[in-house]
Structure formats: structure tokens, C-alpha cells
Amino acid sequence: MSFAKLETLDEPIPFVKLSASGNDFIVLDNRDHSYSPAVSLLAQRLCARRYSAGADGLILVEKSQRATVKIRYINLDGEEFNTCGNGGRCAARYTHLFVKNDRMITMETNIGIVKAEIIDKLVKLQLVNPTEIRLNMEVVLDGEAFNGHFVQVGDPHFCVPYKDIRKIDFVTIARKLRHHESLGPDGANVHFFEQLSRNQIKIRSYERGVENETLACGSGCVSTAVSTFQDGKSDPPVTFEPQSGIPVSVHFLPTEDFGEIYLQGDARLVYRGEATLEALFGYPENPS
């Protein structure tokens, strides 16, 4: 995509920054599709920490004929993805604050329509149900066997039980696992979890597109909750302590099909701002 498409954007670019469980997002109102031609580059540039506004990802709020709004999620590498638990809560709170002041809203995503309930600064968000769960799948990496659960919840996740997850070199291990051929050609998000009880779990998450550890991953918590329940190790609701230390809870029915799955946690409005075109230029091609 030509950088000229960034140069032709009108400035200033109004945006909102929200954070959910330490996962932060830039949200743009794209109901007139003014940002559509430059979405990939816009995400890469606006989300670049220290060079620009900085965030884990970009969210576009658009018009929908089927729901309150349509939501699109863009990773900071510029690639669009299907579902995001923490990003979805931020999108729901944004919609409540700036689009339609209803407590109950619906959001159209690439993989279906989900419901959200806004409870002050908390959001209870429906996630799509898993289309695939493979329990106790063994992946061998550098001679070490990692036995985990592969779950497809919009995007692929590999959830591995592990001890003392706060003390291990998680990023080094997860970065290699993320690309393992056993997890498919596109790899998977990787989560290590430590079970404290049948209703409490610590978790660390490495996300595709970000290509690093994030402070929380909502869909990773959902994947871990439903797979450990199927494995007979947990009972809903399950409360997770992600790396941020800000808890989220996963709610579903204790049945084979889970009923409707919800993720509940904070979605904080951090600030509203305006970016100039200078936020999109003037730094290396691939800042880290």
C-alpha cells in the first residue's frame, strides 16, 4: 500500500484510547469509511509505541445494517483479525459513550454478531463459541514436550498448563511455540496458565500480530476456560489473573455446548486526542 494514502488523510485524526485489563487500543470512528483505504498502514503507524500514540491494536467502528455497529480489529502489524475479548469490551464501551447510549448493544464482527452489556466501567461481552477444541495436544519444542489444548475461538489459541508462570522466560518459549508447524500454517496465540483452583487461573499470553507478550488476552482466557472445563479441571465462572493483574471472568453454562460465552472485565476510557500526520511519518520503516 502506498504511503501516499496516509498523506492524503485529513488532519487532525480524532481518536480515543481505551484499555481493558492492560490491553490498550486506539479506536477510530470509521462510519464514513474515510480511513478504509489506509487501514493497514494507519494501524502500524498509530500503534507504534514511542514513535506515535502507541497501542496493542487499532479498532474501527463502522456502520452496520445488522447490529448497533460493525467492529474491525487490526493488529499493530497491520493485519486484520477476527475476534478480541479485551478489544471487544473497549469497542462496546466506545459505542456506548460515543455512538448509542444504550446499556445493551450488538456488534457485527467478521465472524458474527455478539452482544455486550455495559455496566458503568465494566463490560460483559459475548464471544463466539469455539469451532474446534483439541485437548492434551503434544507439541515438542527443542526436545521438550508441551502438552496443551488447541482452541479455535475466532482465531487459534494454544493453552498450556505450566508451573510458576510468573518466573519463567515465557516470551522466549512462546515465540517459538507460536510458529510451530503443529499449530497450523499461521501458528497460534500461545498462553501458559497456572491453575489455582477450579475457578481461579493465572495466565500469560503471547499474541500473533503483536508478536510479543501482552498484559492480557480476553479470547485466550475464554479458550483456556472452555478447554480446562472440557478436560474436567475447571468450573464456570472462571476468574483469570493476567499479567496486568487486572482480573477478567469467563461465564458459560456447564454443558457440552457451553451455551453463550461471556467475558467480563474493565474497559476504561483513557483519553481522547487528535493525531497529526506527523504521528504517521518520520521514523524507521519497522519500529520495534
C-alpha positions in Angstrom: 0.0 0.0 0.0 1.3 3.4 -1.0 2.3 5.8 1.8 0.5 8.5 -0.3 -2.7 7.1 1.2 -1.6 8.2 4.6 -0.5 11.7 3.3 -4.0 12.3 1.9 -5.8 11.7 5.2 -7.4 14.8 6.6 -5.9 16.1 9.9 -6.3 16.1 12.7 -7.3 12.5 13.2 -9.6 12.3 16.2 -9.2 9.1 18.2 -10.0 7.6 21.6 -7.7 5.4 23.7 -9.2 2.7 25.8 -7.7 0.0 28.0 -9.1 -3.3 29.1 -7.1 -5.5 31.6 -4.0 -3.7 30.5 -4.6 -4.4 26.8 -4.8 -0.9 25.1 -6.4 0.1 21.9 -6.8 3.1 19.6 -10.4 3.4 18.4 -11.4 5.4 15.3 -14.8 6.3 14.1 -14.9 4.9 10.5 -18.6 5.2 9.9 -17.9 7.3 6.8 -15.1 4.9 5.7 -12.6 7.8 5.4 -9.9 5.6 6.9 -10.6 2.4 5.0 -8.0 2.9 2.1 -5.2 3.3 4.7 -6.2 0.9 7.5 -3.1 -1.4 7.5 -0.6 1.4 7.4 -2.6 3.5 9.8 -2.6 0.7 12.4 1.2 0.2 12.0 1.9 3.8 12.5 -0.6 4.9 15.1 0.1 1.8 17.3 3.9 2.2 17.2 4.9 2.9 20.8 7.3 5.8 21.5 7.0 6.9 17.8 3.3 7.6 17.8 0.2 7.2 20.1 1.0 3.6 20.8 -1.3 0.7 21.4 -1.7 -3.1 21.2 -4.1 -2.6 18.2 -6.4 -0.5 16.3 -10.2 -0.8 16.3 -12.5 0.7 13.6 -16.1 1.4 14.4 -18.3 1.3 11.3 -22.0 1.4 10.3 -23.9 -1.9 10.3 -27.2 -2.9 8.8 -27.4 -5.9 11.2 -26.2 -4.5 14.6 -25.6 -1.4 16.6 -22.2 -1.0 14.9 -19.7 -3.1 13.0 -16.3 -3.6 14.5 -13.0 -4.3 12.8 -9.8 -5.3 14.7 -6.3 -4.5 13.2 -3.1 -5.7 14.9 -0.2 -3.4 15.1 1.5 -5.3 12.2 -1.4 -4.1 10.0 -3.2 -7.5 9.7 -6.9 -7.7 10.4 -8.1 -10.4 12.7 -11.4 -11.9 13.7 -12.1 -11.6 17.5 -10.7 -9.9 20.5 -12.1 -10.1 24.0 -10.4 -7.1 25.5 -10.7 -5.1 22.3 -14.4 -6.0 22.1 -15.0 -4.6 25.5 -13.3 -1.4 24.5 -15.3 -1.2 21.3 -18.5 -1.8 23.3 -17.7 1.0 25.8 -16.8 3.3 22.9 -20.1 2.6 21.2 -21.9 3.2 24.5 -20.1 6.6 25.0 -20.0 8.0 21.5 -22.5 6.2 19.2 -25.5 5.0 21.1 -26.0 5.4 24.8 -27.7 2.1 25.4 -26.8 -0.3 28.1 -27.3 -3.3 25.8 -25.7 -3.2 22.3 -24.9 -5.6 19.5 -21.7 -5.6 17.4 -21.1 -7.1 14.0 -17.7 -8.8 13.6 -16.0 -10.7 10.8 -17.3 -13.9 12.3 -20.8 -13.0 13.5 -22.8 -10.7 15.8 -22.1 -10.5 19.5 -23.9 -8.9 22.4 -22.5 -6.6 25.0 -23.8 -5.2 28.3 -22.2 -2.0 29.7 -22.2 -1.8 33.5 -20.5 1.6 34.3 -16.8 1.0 33.5 -17.3 -2.8 33.2 -18.4 -4.6 30.1 -19.8 -8.1 29.8 -19.1 -9.2 26.2 -20.3 -12.2 24.4 -17.7 -14.1 22.4 -18.3 -16.6 19.6 -18.3 -20.2 20.7 -15.3 -22.4 19.8 -15.4 -24.2 16.5 -12.6 -26.6 17.5 -11.1 -27.9 20.7 -8.3 -30.4 20.8 -7.4 -31.4 24.3 -4.0 -32.5 25.5 -2.2 -32.0 22.2 1.5 -32.6 22.5 3.9 -30.2 20.8 7.7 -30.9 21.0 10.0 -27.9 21.0 13.8 -28.2 21.4 13.3 -31.7 22.9 10.7 -30.5 25.5 7.1 -31.7 25.2 4.4 -29.1 25.8 1.0 -30.7 26.4 -1.8 -28.2 25.9 -5.2 -27.5 24.4 -5.7 -26.1 20.9 -8.8 -24.0 20.7 -10.3 -22.1 17.7 -12.3 -19.1 19.1 -12.3 -16.9 16.0 -8.5 -17.2 16.0 -6.3 -20.1 17.1 -5.0 -20.5 20.6 -2.7 -23.0 22.3 -3.2 -23.1 26.1 -0.5 -24.8 28.1 -0.7 -25.7 31.8 2.6 -24.7 33.5 4.1 -24.1 36.9 5.4 -20.8 38.3 4.4 -18.9 35.1 5.4 -15.5 36.6 9.1 -16.7 37.0 9.8 -18.4 33.6 11.3 -17.0 30.4 7.8 -17.1 28.9 8.4 -14.9 25.8 11.4 -16.9 24.5 9.4 -20.2 24.8 6.1 -18.7 23.5 7.7 -17.0 20.5 9.0 -20.4 19.3 5.7 -22.2 20.0 3.7 -19.6 18.2 5.2 -20.6 14.9 5.2 -24.4 15.5 4.1 -26.4 12.5 1.8 -28.5 14.6 -0.3 -25.4 15.2 -1.0 -24.8 11.5 0.5 -22.6 8.8 -0.5 -19.4 10.5 0.6 -20.5 14.0 -1.4 -19.6 17.1 -1.6 -17.3 20.1 0.2 -19.0 23.0 -1.0 -19.0 26.6 0.6 -20.5 29.7 -1.7 -20.9 32.6 -1.4 -21.9 36.2 -4.4 -23.3 37.9 -5.0 -22.0 41.5 -8.4 -23.7 41.9 -11.3 -24.9 39.8 -12.5 -21.2 39.5 -9.2 -19.3 39.5 -6.4 -19.3 37.0 -3.2 -17.2 36.4 -2.4 -16.7 32.7 0.3 -15.2 30.5 -0.3 -14.5 26.8 1.8 -14.2 23.6 -0.3 -12.8 20.7 0.1 -13.1 17.0 0.4 -9.8 15.2 1.7 -8.1 18.3 4.5 -10.8 18.3 5.1 -10.3 21.9 3.6 -10.8 25.3 0.6 -8.7 26.1 -0.7 -7.8 29.5 -3.9 -9.7 28.8 -5.8 -11.6 26.1 -9.5 -12.0 26.5 -10.0 -14.7 23.9 -7.1 -16.5 25.4 -8.9 -16.5 28.8 -12.0 -17.9 27.1 -10.0 -20.6 25.3 -8.4 -21.6 28.5 -11.7 -21.6 30.4 -13.6 -23.8 28.0 -10.8 -26.2 27.3 -10.0 -26.8 31.0 -13.7 -27.3 31.7 -13.9 -29.9 28.9 -10.8 -31.5 30.4 -12.6 -31.8 33.8 -10.3 -29.3 35.5 -12.4 -26.2 36.0 -16.0 -25.0 36.5 -17.6 -21.8 35.3 -17.4 -18.9 36.0 -13.6 -18.8 35.9 -11.7 -15.8 37.0 -8.3 -15.1 35.4 -5.4 -13.1 36.7 -3.5 -12.0 33.5 0.0 -10.4 33.6 -1.5 -7.0 34.1 -3.0 -8.2 37.4 -6.4 -6.8 36.4 -8.9 -9.7 36.6 -11.4 -10.8 34.0 -14.0 -13.5 34.3 -15.4 -16.0 31.8 -19.0 -17.1 32.1 -20.7 -20.0 30.3 -23.1 -22.9 31.1 -21.5 -26.1 32.4 -22.8 -28.0 29.4 -21.2 -29.6 26.4 -22.1 -26.7 24.1 -21.3 -24.0 26.7 -24.4 -22.0 25.9 -23.5 -18.4 25.4 -19.9 -17.4 26.4 -19.2 -14.1 28.1 -16.1 -12.3 29.1 -16.5 -9.6 31.8 -14.0 -7.0 32.9 -13.0 -3.4 32.8 -12.9 -1.2 29.8 -11.5 2.2 30.8 -11.6 5.4 28.7 -8.0 6.6 29.0 -8.2 9.7 26.8 -9.5 11.4 23.7 -7.0 13.0 21.4 -6.2 14.2 17.9 -3.2 12.9 15.9 -1.5 15.0 13.2 0.1 13.5 10.1 3.4 13.8 11.9 2.3 10.9 14.0 2.4 8.7 10.9 5.8 9.7 9.5 9.4 10.4 10.5 10.6 7.1 12.0 12.1 3.8 10.7 10.1 1.5 8.4 9.6 -1.2 11.1 10.0 0.4 14.5 10.2 -2.1 17.4 
